[in-house]
Amino acid sequence: MGSTKRSKTLSKLTQALLAEGESERADFKKLPDGISADDLVAFANSEGGSILAGVDEKTLDNVQIGIVRGCDVSDGTILQILNKAMSCVPPVSVDIHIENLADRPILRIDVAPSPTRPHCTPKGVYCRRDGARNRALHPSELLKIFLDTEARAFASRFEAAAGRITEELSHLEQSLDTSINNMANQLGWADMQLDDTESTLNTIEALVTRLTQETGDISSRLRMLFRQDNRDDPVKERVREQYLQKLYKNIVDDERIFEHVAAGGNLTVEPTGKPVIELTEDEIRAVLAEAIQKARMKADLRSYTIKVKPPSKFTDVELGHFAAVVAEGGEVACGLRERIETAFRLGIVAYNGEIVGTAAIKKPSASYRKKVFENAGITLNSAEYHYELGWIYLREAHRKKGQMRRLLTELMSVTRNKPVLSTTRVTNQIMKTILEEWGFEKEGNPYPSAQQPGETIQLYLRSAQEKAEEASET
C-alpha cells in the first residue's frame, strides 16, 4: 500500500508544489478529513500527483500559492487516509510523508499513476485529474484506459509466449543436432552395410519431414502472435517491400502492361511463394494497388516539360497563359503582362502542353533595388544584386512531383551563382519555404505592399558564396 516517511522540514518537492499552487499534479487540503476517495482515484487514473493536507490557499500578486497551516499527523489520521485508499476499487497505492515536524507539521500524500487503472470510488465513480480539479471520466476515456490495460496484459502474455517459443526453438536446435548425428552414424553404418541403404534413406526422409513440419509449426505460431497483437513484423515487412518492388518492376518493364495501367486499367495477380505465406489477401491487394499507383505516377511524369527562355522566345498565347498562372498565385494582374515581357528569363512547367507552373529571373532597375532595400531597412549594397527571382507558382494538383525543383534548377543556372534577391508576401508560406530551401535568407523588416493594400512584403537575399542545394518539392 505504500510507506510513511518523516522529516523535520519541508522537502524541495513540497516547497515547489506550494509555490506552483493547485494544478494537475497538486491538490491542497486544509485538513486531512478533506481528502476523499475521489481525490485518490483521480490522481491514480491520471499521471499521478500529490495531496498536501494542512495547507491553505492564498493569492499573491494574482498567483495562487499554498500556505502551511499545519494539521493532525497522528497515526489515527494516517490510518484514516490508508483506509480510504484501500476502499477504492481496486485499492490505490499511496506514499505518505509527514513533513515540517519542527514547526507546523503537514502531510504529503503521493499517488503514482497506477498500472492497474482504471480505479473507482466505493460508490462506483470513475474520475481523473483535469487541471486543478477532479473530473468524471467520459465513457470513451474509460474505454481507452481499459483497452490500454488489456494491451499491457497482452504484451506481458506475448513476451511469456515468445520466451516459450525461444525455448522450443532451442530444443528444436538440439533435436536437429541429435538428428544430424544420428544420420551421420546411420550413414556410416550404411557404408559398411550396403544392403541397408534403402532403409537408411527412408530414415533420413522421415527425419527431414519431421523437422520441416516442426519448423513450420513454430513459424505459424510466431506469425499468429504477431498478427493478433498488430506488432511490427520485420520478416513480413521485408517480404511486402520485396513483393512491391517486384510488381512495380514487372509493370514498368512490360510496355504493354505499363500503357494499360497508365490509361487507368487495373491488374490481377496470382501470388506465389513467401507473399502467400506472410501476407493476407487484403494485404496482397493493397501491395498491388500501391505498385499500380507508383507506375501511374511514373507515367504521369512523362506528361511534364520544362522550358526556360527569354520572353521574346515565347508566343503571345504562351505569355498570356504565363500571366494568368502568375495571377493565380496572388500577383496583381494590372500591368503584369508588360512586366513579364521585360523579364530576363521566363520558366514554365507544362503538363500535356498546358502551363501549370511558373518562375522567372528578372533584372530589376537600380532604383527599384535601392527602394526595396530602403523599405526593408537594410544597409547592404543593393548594386550587387543584379538578379531577382520571382513569380514562383505551381498549381496544387502538380505539387510534390519534383517539377518545381527541375524548373528552378534550370532557371537559377542562368544567374551563374551571382547574388540574387527575391520578395514575397509574408502570407505566402509556400514561397517562403522554397526560398529558404534554395539558400535565400530573410533580411530586414517586412514593409507594406505598394500594389496590394493590407499585405506586407519580406525581402530575401542569396549571396554569391552560397550555392543552392537540391531543394525538395513544396
N, C-alpha and C positions, 0 to 999 in steps of 0.2 A: 504494500500500500504506500510505501514511501518512508521517509525518515524525518526526524526532528533535530534541528541544529540550533545552537545558542551562540550569541555574540553580544559583547558589551556595547558596541557601537553600530551605526548604520553601515551596511555593506555598500560598495560602489554601485552595485546594481540597483539597490533600493533608492539610493540618492538620485540616480539617473531617472528612475521611474517617477519619483516625486517631482523632479524638475520638468519632466515631459507632460505631466498631467494625465488624466484618464485617456486611454487610447485603445487601439485594438489589442495591445498586449498588456494593459494595466487597468485595474479597477480599484477604487478606493472605497473603504467602508469605515464608518465611524466606530462601529462595534462589531465584534465577531459574530454576534447574533444576526447581523445583516447579511452574512454570507449564506447564499441559498444553493440548492442543488442545481438550479438553472445556471448560476454563475460557473459552477464547476463543469457542467456539461458543455456550456458554450465554449469555454477555452479548450476542452478536450476535443471537441468537434472541429476546432479551427486550427490555428498554428501555435496554440499554447499561449501562456501568459502568466501573470502574477496578480494575486489579490492582496492588497495591503489593508489590514484591519488595524484600527487605531489611528486612522488618517482622515483629516477633514479637507475639504476643497476651499481654495481661495483664489481670487482673481487678482493678479498683479500685473499692471501695465497691459491690460487686456489679454493676458495669458493666464490660463488656469494652471495652478500648481497644487501639489499636495503639502499639507501642513501636519506635522506629527503632533497628535494629541495624547497618545497612549491608550492602552486598553488592558483588559484582563488577559493574562497569558498563562493562566494556571493549567494544570493537567486536565481539569474538567472541561475547560474551553477547547483545548486541543482535541480531546476525545469527541466533543460535540461535532467539530469540523470533520473528523475522520468518519464518524457515523454517517454524516451527510454524503461524504464521498462514497462510502460503502453502499448507501441506499440507491445510488444511480445504477442504471441497467445498460451495459454491465458496469461494475464499480469503476470509479475514476481514480487513478493513481495520483497522489499529491505528495509534495515535499514541503514540510512546514519549518520555517525559520523564525526563531524568537530573537529579535534584534533590539539594540538600544537599551539593554538591561541597566546600564549605568545612569540612565535618565528616565525617559518615558517610554517604556517597552511597547513594541508593536509586533504584529505577526505578518510575515510574508508567506503566502501560500502559493507555491509554484505548481502549475498544471502543465504538463508536457502534451504536445499533440499526440493523440492516442493512436496506437496501431490497431486497436480493436474497435474503433469508431464505426458506426455512429452510436453515441450514448443518448439515453433519455433520462428524464427525472422519474421518480417513483410514480408520478401522475401520468407518465407517458408523453411528456413534452420533449420534442427534439428541437434544439436551438443551437446557434453558433454566435461567435463574436462578430459584430459588424460596427467598426469604428469604436466609439466609447459606450456602446450599448449591446445588449443581447437581442438577437432577432430569431424568430421562429424559422426553421428550415422549410423552404419550399419543397413540394414533393419531388421536383426534378433534381434539386440539390441532394435530397435524401437518397434518391435512387442512385445518383452518381457516387455517393460515398459508399453505398452498399456494393456497387459494381467494382469500385477501386479495391475494397476489402477482399472481395471474391477473387479479383485479379491477383492480388498479393498471395492469397492462399493457393491459387492455381499455380503461380510461379514457384512456390515452395514445393508443391507436389511434383511439378515438372522437373525441378532440379533433382529431387529424390529419384524420380523415374530415370532421368538422364544418368544419374550415378549407377543405378542398377544396370542400365544398358551398357555403360562403360565396363562394368564388371563382367557382363555377359560377353562383350567383345574380347575382354582379356581371357575369359575361359575358352572362347572360340579360337583365339590365337594359340593357346596352349594345346587345345584339341587338334588344331591344324598341324602344329609341330609334331605332336604324337603320331598323327595320321601319316605325315610325311616319313617319319622314322620307320613306322610300320611298313609303309610301301617300299621304302628302301630295303628293309630287311627281307620283305617278301620277294622283291625283285632280285636280290642277291641269291635267295634260295632258288628262284626260277632259273638263274644262270646254271645252277648245278642240276636242277631237275626240270629239264625242258618239257617233260610231259605235263607239268603243272602250269605251263604258260597260259593256257586259256583261263584256268581258274584264277590266276594272278590278275589278268586283265579285267576279269569280271569284278574282282575285289576293288581294283583301282577305280573302275567306273562307278561302283556303288559309293565309294568314299567321296569321289568328286561330286556326285549327285547330292549326297547328304550335305556336304559343305556348301554347295551352291544354294541349296534350299535354306539352310540356317542363315547364311549371309543375307539372302533376300528377305527373310522374315525380320531380321534386325533392321534392315534398311526401311522396310514398310512401317515398322513401329516408330522409328525416328521421324519418317515423313508424316505420319499421322499426328504425332505430338506437335510438330512444327505448325501443321495446318490448323489444329484445334486452337492453339494459342496465338495464331497470326504472328508468329515471330519471324524475323528475317532469317531466311534460309540461304546461305551463301551458295550451296550447290544448285538450288532452284534458280537463283538469280543469274548464275553463270550460264546455266542451260538456256534460260529465257533470252539472255543477251546474245548468245551464240545463234540461237534459232532466229532471232530478229535480224541479225546481220546476214544470215544465210538466205532468208526470204527476200530481204531487200536486194541483195546481190543477184538473186535469181530473176527478180523483176526487171532491174535496170539493165542486166546483161542480155536479156532477150528483147530485141527491139519491138517485136510484135506484141508481147505482153506489156512492155513499157508504154507503148502507144495506147493500148486498150485501157490501162489504168489511168493514164493521163487524160483520156477522154471521159473519165467518170465511171468506167467499168469496174466491177468487183471480181474477186477471185475466190476460189475454194481450194483447200489443200487437204491432203491425206497424210498427216504427220506419222513419222516412224521413229524408232529409236528412243533416245532419252526424253525428248519432249513429251512423248506419250506417257512416260512413267512419272515425270516430275511435274507436269503441268495439267491442270484441269481443262475440260473442253472450253469453258468460258475464257480461260487464260490463253489458250491457243488462238481462239478467235480474236482476242484483244491484241495479241502479238501480230497477227496477220493484218489487222486494221491499222496498226501503227506502221508496219512496213509499207502498206499501200499509201498511207498519208505521207511518209517520207519520200516515196517515189513521186507522188504528185507534186510535192514541193520542189523536188529536183526538176521535174518537167516544167513547172511554173516559172522557174528562174530563167529558162531559155527564152521567155517572152520579154525579158528586160533588155534594154540597150542604154548605154551611157554615151552622151555626146558633150564635148567641151570645145567651144569655138567662139570666135568674135561674133558680136550681134549681126554684123553685115553678112555672115555666112548662113544665118537663119532666114527662112521665108517670113513674109508678113503674117501668114497664118500661124506659124510656129511662135513668133514673137507675141502675137495676141493671146495664144494659149499659155505662154510663159507668164504673161502679165496676169491672166486670170487665176492661175495656180498660186502665184505670189500673193494676190489679193485674198485668196482663201486663207492664207497663213496669217492674215491680220494686217498686211501692209495697206496704207492708204492708197486707193486706186487713182485718185486725182493726180495727173502728171506722171504716173508710173511708167507708161509706155515710153515717154521721152527719156526718162532716166535709164530705162533698160537699154535703149538703143545707144547710149553713150558709155555703157559698161566696158570694161577691158575684156573680160571673158564671161560667157554665159555657160552654165552647165545644166543639163537636163537628165532626168531619169524617165524613160519612155517604156510603157507597158503595151505591147501589141500596137506600137506606133502612137499611142496617146501619152501626152506629157502628164506625169503624175508626181514628179518631184523636181525641185529647182534649187539652184545655188549660183552665186556669181562672185567674181573678183572685180572690184571697181578700182579706179584710180581717182580718188576724190581730189578736189582742188585744195591748194594750200590754205585758203581762207576757211574752207569747211573744216579741215582737220584742226586748225587753230581754234576755231569756235567750239568744236566738240571737246577738246582738251580743257578749254577755259570753263565750259559748262560743267565738266566733271571735277573741276578744281584741282587739276594736277599740273605740275611744273615740268614734266618731261618734254623733250623736244619733239613737237608734232611733225617737223620736217623730215624726220627719219622714217615715218610710216607712210610709204607711198601707196600701199595696197590696203583695200578694205574688203573683208569677207561679209557677205550678206545675202538676203533673200533665200535663206535656207528653209525649205518646207517640203515635206513628203506626206502625201495623203495617208491617212491612218491604215487603210487596208493593205498598204505596201510596206509598212514598217516592220522592223525586226527580221528582215530578209537579206541584210548586208548591202543593200543598194545605195543608201546614202554614204556608207563608208567608201564604196567604189567611186562614187561621184566626187567626194571631197578629196580622195587620194589623188585623182587625176587633176582636179581643179587647183588644189594647193601647190601642185608641182610647178605651175606657171609663175609662182612667186619666188621660186629659187631660194626658198628659206629666208627671204628677207623679212623685216618687221612687218606685221600685219595688224590692223585694228579692226574691231567689229563692235557694233552696238546692237542692243536688243531691249525690248520692253521687259521690265522687271517681272511682269506676269507671265512671260514666255519661258516656262521652265524647261521645255524640250530644247530650245535654242541655247539656253544657259548650259545645259548638260553637255550638248555637242561641243560648244566652245571650250569648256573645261577639259573634255577628253582630247581635244586637238591642241592642247598646250597653251590655251589662252588663259590669262589671269585677270581677275576683276580689278579695275583701277579706279580710284577716285570715288565720288559720291553720285548716287542717282540724281538725275535732273529732269525737269518737266519736259514732256514731248511738245515740240512746236506744231506737229501735224495732228496729234491725237490728244485732245484735251482730256485730262484725268489720268493719262498714262505717264509713267516715269521711265527714263532711259538709263541703262547702265553701260559704261564703256568697258570693253575687254581688249587686252593687248597681248600679242605674241612676239617676243623679241627674236632677233636674228639668231641667237645662240641656241634657242630651243628648237627641237625637232619634234614635230607632231608624231605621236606614236599611233599605231594602228588603233583606231577608235572603234569601240563596239557600237552596233546599231542601236539607235534610240527609238 
